[in-house]
Amino acid sequence: MRDVERVLVIGSALGSLVFGAAHYAPWLVVPAFAFTALLIAEDRAVNRRIGSGTWPSIGYARFLFGTNLYLTLRNTVLSAAIFAIASTVSSLLGG
């Protein structure tokens, strides 16, 4: 899952640069959906692996979900900021 996360982070940053320069606003929802899908997929995989495990396992699953939720929000906001910066620079340069 971490390899997928790395690809998503790099892809959303590069996509935000490209689509920000092109002023293509619908791009802003793509990173949010992609990271949310990763969050849900990883949570389901962990919960499936735990099954009817003990309380510490459930606690770990909750901790992992919270951590991944933070990463989802952070990367979504970062993508939006990169998009805004690229859009502004493009406008200033006459794009």
MODELLER restraints for C-alpha pairs under 7 A, 6 or more apart:
rsr = mdl.restraints
at = mdl.atoms
rsr.add(forms.Gaussian(group=physical.xy_distance, feature=features.Distance(at['CA:9:A'], at['CA:75:A']), mean=6.99, stdev=0.5))
rsr.add(forms.Gaussian(group=physical.xy_distance, feature=features.Distance(at['CA:12:A'], at['CA:31:A']), mean=5.82, stdev=0.5))
rsr.add(forms.Gaussian(group=physical.xy_distance, feature=features.Distance(at['CA:12:A'], at['CA:79:A']), mean=6.18, stdev=0.5))
rsr.add(forms.Gaussian(group=physical.xy_distance, feature=features.Distance(at['CA:13:A'], at['CA:79:A']), mean=5.77, stdev=0.5))
rsr.add(forms.Gaussian(group=physical.xy_distance, feature=features.Distance(at['CA:13:A'], at['CA:82:A']), mean=6.86, stdev=0.5))
rsr.add(forms.Gaussian(group=physical.xy_distance, feature=features.Distance(at['CA:16:A'], at['CA:79:A']), mean=5.85, stdev=0.5))
rsr.add(forms.Gaussian(group=physical.xy_distance, feature=features.Distance(at['CA:16:A'], at['CA:82:A']), mean=5.87, stdev=0.5))
rsr.add(forms.Gaussian(group=physical.xy_distance, feature=features.Distance(at['CA:16:A'], at['CA:83:A']), mean=4.59, stdev=0.5))
rsr.add(forms.Gaussian(group=physical.xy_distance, feature=features.Distance(at['CA:17:A'], at['CA:82:A']), mean=6.26, stdev=0.5))
rsr.add(forms.Gaussian(group=physical.xy_distance, feature=features.Distance(at['CA:17:A'], at['CA:83:A']), mean=5.73, stdev=0.5))
rsr.add(forms.Gaussian(group=physical.xy_distance, feature=features.Distance(at['CA:17:A'], at['CA:86:A']), mean=5.45, stdev=0.5))
rsr.add(forms.Gaussian(group=physical.xy_distance, feature=features.Distance(at['CA:19:A'], at['CA:27:A']), mean=6.66, stdev=0.5))
rsr.add(forms.Gaussian(group=physical.xy_distance, feature=features.Distance(at['CA:20:A'], at['CA:83:A']), mean=4.37, stdev=0.5))
rsr.add(forms.Gaussian(group=physical.xy_distance, feature=features.Distance(at['CA:20:A'], at['CA:84:A']), mean=6.39, stdev=0.5))
rsr.add(forms.Gaussian(group=physical.xy_distance, feature=features.Distance(at['CA:20:A'], at['CA:86:A']), mean=4.97, stdev=0.5))
rsr.add(forms.Gaussian(group=physical.xy_distance, feature=features.Distance(at['CA:20:A'], at['CA:87:A']), mean=4.48, stdev=0.5))
rsr.add(forms.Gaussian(group=physical.xy_distance, feature=features.Distance(at['CA:21:A'], at['CA:86:A']), mean=5.11, stdev=0.5))
rsr.add(forms.Gaussian(group=physical.xy_distance, feature=features.Distance(at['CA:21:A'], at['CA:87:A']), mean=4.71, stdev=0.5))
rsr.add(forms.Gaussian(group=physical.xy_distance, feature=features.Distance(at['CA:21:A'], at['CA:90:A']), mean=5.18, stdev=0.5))
rsr.add(forms.Gaussian(group=physical.xy_distance, feature=features.Distance(at['CA:23:A'], at['CA:87:A']), mean=5.87, stdev=0.5))
rsr.add(forms.Gaussian(group=physical.xy_distance, feature=features.Distance(at['CA:28:A'], at['CA:80:A']), mean=6.33, stdev=0.5))
rsr.add(forms.Gaussian(group=physical.xy_distance, feature=features.Distance(at['CA:31:A'], at['CA:76:A']), mean=5.92, stdev=0.5))
rsr.add(forms.Gaussian(group=physical.xy_distance, feature=features.Distance(at['CA:32:A'], at['CA:76:A']), mean=5.39, stdev=0.5))
rsr.add(forms.Gaussian(group=physical.xy_distance, feature=features.Distance(at['CA:35:A'], at['CA:72:A']), mean=5.34, stdev=0.5))
rsr.add(forms.Gaussian(group=physical.xy_distance, feature=features.Distance(at['CA:36:A'], at['CA:72:A']), mean=6.45, stdev=0.5))
rsr.add(forms.Gaussian(group=physical.xy_distance, feature=features.Distance(at['CA:39:A'], at['CA:68:A']), mean=6.00, stdev=0.5))
rsr.add(forms.Gaussian(group=physical.xy_distance, feature=features.Distance(at['CA:39:A'], at['CA:69:A']), mean=6.79, stdev=0.5))
rsr.add(forms.Gaussian(group=physical.xy_distance, feature=features.Distance(at['CA:43:A'], at['CA:65:A']), mean=6.25, stdev=0.5))
rsr.add(forms.Gaussian(group=physical.xy_distance, feature=features.Distance(at['CA:46:A'], at['CA:61:A']), mean=6.49, stdev=0.5))
rsr.add(forms.Gaussian(group=physical.xy_distance, feature=features.Distance(at['CA:47:A'], at['CA:61:A']), mean=6.75, stdev=0.5))
rsr.add(forms.Gaussian(group=physical.xy_distance, feature=features.Distance(at['CA:50:A'], at['CA:57:A']), mean=6.53, stdev=0.5))
